[in-house]
Amino acid sequence: MIELSSEVPFLWRLSPESNEGYCSVSMVVPCPPETEIKDLTIETSVISLSSDSSRSETEETLEWNQEDIDLFLRLVNQRRLLKNLPLSETVRVDLTDPDIIDIIHIVAAAGFGVAFTSCGLIKEADGSFPIHTFEIGSFASLNTLSGFIPCVVVDVEDDDVVCVLLDDIDVRAIEEYECLSRHDLLLVKRLDVLHPEFSENLSMPSSAVLH
């Protein structure tokens, strides 16, 4: 169990995956230097494309920015509300909890992923579904060609909304796409974002390597 405070920074570690500018993204929680405990590392499924080819050749460590922290805290608090747990000013998180690990995947995707366009993937909104009021950090559903898919809203600008997918989308029928997987980013329109209860799968399985 780790208590979040200014003395315990959360870090991102970008590790080169190829000479084409791709880096894997891991979360790192540094341990005090006076202890013999190694830093805690949580590997994510997110691959980052560096805009600077020289930066992608060496490992890089970045501190979480305020957007990362805000999204993380919103998602943690939503989990607590779903479990009928009280909210408190101090957030204590178990970094071995699958739910917390999945939230870290979502935050990593929001910060480092590249959004795919949803052209041909989303069924056209016809007004038959109620309008969903949402904000950054809200859980939602997308009415895709392969059914309702759960997602999390991570960016909103005018009519454009960026979501992190919480399940795979079967895109074999669409030539423009190879695959869309859980934790990929998708750019959609406001009317495409539906209430999370439409999703067939409300649970979010998690897998990550701790070392």
C-alpha positions as CSV (number, residue, x, y, z in Angstrom):
1,M,0.0,0.0,0.0
2,I,1.4,3.4,-1.0
3,E,0.1,6.8,0.2
4,L,0.3,9.5,-2.4
5,S,2.2,12.5,-1.3
6,S,4.6,15.1,-2.8
7,E,7.5,13.0,-1.4
8,V,6.6,10.0,-3.5
9,P,6.8,11.0,-7.2
10,F,5.3,8.8,-9.9
11,L,7.6,8.5,-13.0
12,W,7.2,7.3,-16.5
13,R,10.1,5.3,-18.0
14,L,10.3,5.2,-21.8
15,S,12.4,2.3,-23.1
16,P,13.4,1.9,-26.8
17,E,11.6,-0.8,-28.6
18,S,12.9,-0.3,-32.1
19,N,15.0,2.1,-34.2
20,E,11.8,3.5,-35.7
21,G,11.1,5.7,-32.7
22,Y,8.8,3.4,-30.7
23,C,9.2,3.1,-26.9
24,S,7.5,1.0,-24.3
25,V,6.0,2.9,-21.4
26,S,6.4,1.8,-17.8
27,M,5.4,3.4,-14.5
28,V,8.1,3.7,-11.9
29,V,7.7,4.5,-8.2
30,P,11.2,5.2,-6.7
31,C,12.0,3.9,-3.3
32,P,14.1,6.0,-0.8
33,P,17.8,5.7,-1.5
34,E,18.6,4.8,2.1
35,T,16.6,1.6,1.7
36,E,17.7,-1.6,-0.1
37,I,14.3,-2.0,-1.7
38,K,14.3,-1.7,-5.5
39,D,12.2,0.8,-7.4
40,L,8.7,-0.5,-8.2
41,T,8.1,-0.8,-11.9
42,I,4.8,-1.5,-13.6
43,E,5.0,-2.3,-17.3
44,T,2.1,-1.2,-19.4
45,S,0.9,-2.3,-22.9
46,V,1.3,1.3,-24.2
47,I,3.8,2.0,-27.0
48,S,4.9,5.6,-27.5
49,L,6.0,7.1,-30.8
50,S,8.7,9.6,-30.1
51,S,8.8,12.8,-32.2
52,D,12.6,12.9,-31.7
53,S,14.4,9.9,-33.1
54,S,17.5,10.5,-30.9
55,R,15.3,10.4,-27.8
56,S,13.9,7.0,-28.8
57,E,17.5,5.5,-28.8
58,T,18.0,5.8,-25.0
59,E,15.9,5.2,-22.0
60,E,14.1,8.3,-20.7
61,T,12.4,9.0,-17.4
62,L,9.7,11.6,-17.0
63,E,7.8,12.8,-13.9
64,W,4.0,12.6,-14.1
65,N,2.5,15.9,-15.1
66,Q,-0.6,17.4,-13.5
67,E,-2.9,15.9,-16.2
68,D,-1.6,12.4,-15.4
69,I,-2.2,12.9,-11.7
70,D,-5.7,14.4,-12.1
71,L,-6.8,11.6,-14.4
72,F,-5.4,9.0,-12.0
73,L,-7.1,10.4,-9.0
74,R,-10.4,10.8,-10.8
75,L,-10.3,7.1,-11.8
76,V,-9.3,6.0,-8.4
77,N,-12.1,7.9,-6.8
78,Q,-14.6,6.5,-9.3
79,R,-13.5,3.0,-8.3
80,R,-14.0,3.8,-4.7
81,L,-17.5,5.1,-5.4
82,L,-18.4,2.0,-7.4
83,K,-17.3,-0.1,-4.4
84,N,-19.3,2.2,-2.0
85,L,-16.1,3.3,-0.3
86,P,-15.9,6.8,1.2
87,L,-13.7,9.4,-0.4
88,S,-10.9,11.1,1.6
89,E,-8.4,13.9,1.1
90,T,-5.5,11.4,1.3
91,V,-5.5,8.7,-1.3
92,R,-4.0,5.3,-0.5
93,V,-3.5,2.9,-3.3
94,D,-2.4,-0.7,-3.6
95,L,-0.1,-0.9,-6.6
96,T,-0.7,-4.7,-6.8
97,D,-4.4,-4.2,-7.1
98,P,-5.5,-5.2,-10.7
99,D,-8.0,-2.3,-10.8
100,I,-5.2,0.2,-9.9
101,I,-2.9,-1.4,-12.5
102,D,-5.6,-1.0,-15.1
103,I,-6.0,2.7,-14.2
104,I,-2.2,3.1,-14.7
105,H,-2.6,1.6,-18.2
106,I,-5.3,4.1,-19.0
107,V,-3.3,7.1,-17.8
108,A,-0.3,5.9,-19.8
109,A,-2.4,5.5,-22.9
110,A,-3.9,9.0,-22.4
111,G,-0.4,10.5,-22.1
112,F,1.6,8.6,-24.7
113,G,-0.8,6.8,-27.1
114,V,-1.7,8.0,-30.6
115,A,-5.5,8.3,-31.3
116,F,-7.0,6.3,-34.2
117,T,-9.8,7.8,-36.2
118,S,-13.2,6.1,-35.7
119,C,-14.3,6.4,-39.4
120,G,-16.1,3.2,-40.3
121,L,-15.9,1.8,-36.8
122,I,-18.8,3.6,-35.0
123,K,-22.4,3.2,-35.9
124,E,-23.9,6.5,-36.8
125,A,-25.8,8.3,-34.0
126,D,-29.5,8.5,-34.9
127,G,-30.8,10.0,-31.7
128,S,-32.2,6.7,-30.4
129,F,-29.9,6.7,-27.4
130,P,-30.1,9.2,-24.5
131,I,-27.5,12.0,-24.3
132,H,-24.7,11.1,-21.9
133,T,-23.2,13.9,-19.8
134,F,-19.5,13.2,-19.3
135,E,-16.2,14.8,-18.5
136,I,-12.5,13.7,-18.6
137,G,-12.2,10.6,-16.5
138,S,-15.8,9.4,-17.2
139,F,-16.6,5.8,-18.1
140,A,-18.6,5.5,-21.2
141,S,-19.6,3.1,-24.1
142,L,-19.1,3.3,-27.9
143,N,-21.6,1.7,-30.3
144,T,-19.2,0.0,-32.6
145,L,-19.7,-2.4,-35.5
146,S,-18.7,-5.2,-33.1
147,G,-21.1,-4.2,-30.3
148,F,-21.0,-1.8,-27.4
149,I,-17.4,-1.3,-26.2
150,P,-16.5,0.2,-22.8
151,C,-14.1,3.2,-22.7
152,V,-12.8,6.1,-20.6
153,V,-12.9,9.7,-21.8
154,V,-9.4,11.2,-21.5
155,D,-9.7,14.4,-23.6
156,V,-12.4,16.7,-24.8
157,E,-12.1,19.6,-27.3
158,D,-15.3,21.1,-28.7
159,D,-17.0,18.2,-30.5
160,D,-14.0,15.9,-30.5
161,V,-13.5,13.3,-27.8
162,V,-10.6,11.0,-27.2
163,C,-11.3,7.7,-25.4
164,V,-9.2,4.9,-24.1
165,L,-10.7,1.5,-25.1
166,L,-11.3,-1.0,-22.3
167,D,-11.9,-3.9,-24.7
168,D,-10.8,-5.0,-28.1
169,I,-12.7,-4.0,-31.3
170,D,-13.1,-6.5,-34.0
171,V,-11.9,-4.6,-37.1
172,R,-11.3,-7.5,-39.5
173,A,-14.0,-6.2,-41.8
174,I,-12.4,-2.8,-42.2
175,E,-9.4,-2.7,-44.5
176,E,-8.0,0.6,-43.0
177,Y,-7.3,-1.1,-39.7
178,E,-5.1,-4.0,-38.6
179,C,-6.3,-4.2,-35.0
180,L,-7.7,-2.1,-32.2
181,S,-7.0,-3.4,-28.8
182,R,-7.8,-2.6,-25.2
183,H,-5.9,0.6,-24.1
184,D,-5.7,2.0,-27.7
185,L,-7.0,5.5,-28.2
186,L,-10.0,6.3,-30.4
187,L,-11.1,9.8,-31.6
188,V,-14.9,10.1,-31.7
189,K,-17.6,12.7,-31.6
190,R,-19.7,13.8,-28.6
191,L,-22.8,12.1,-29.8
192,D,-20.9,8.8,-30.1
193,V,-20.2,8.7,-26.4
194,L,-22.9,6.7,-24.6
195,H,-23.7,5.8,-21.0
196,P,-21.4,3.0,-19.7
197,E,-24.3,0.7,-18.9
198,F,-24.6,0.0,-22.7
199,S,-21.4,-1.9,-22.6
200,E,-21.7,-5.6,-22.5
201,N,-18.5,-6.0,-20.4
202,L,-18.4,-3.6,-17.4
203,S,-15.5,-5.4,-15.8
204,M,-12.0,-4.5,-17.0
205,P,-9.5,-7.4,-16.8
206,S,-6.0,-6.4,-16.1
207,S,-2.5,-7.8,-16.8
208,A,0.8,-6.3,-16.1
209,V,4.2,-7.3,-14.9
210,L,5.6,-6.1,-11.6
211,H,9.2,-6.2,-10.8
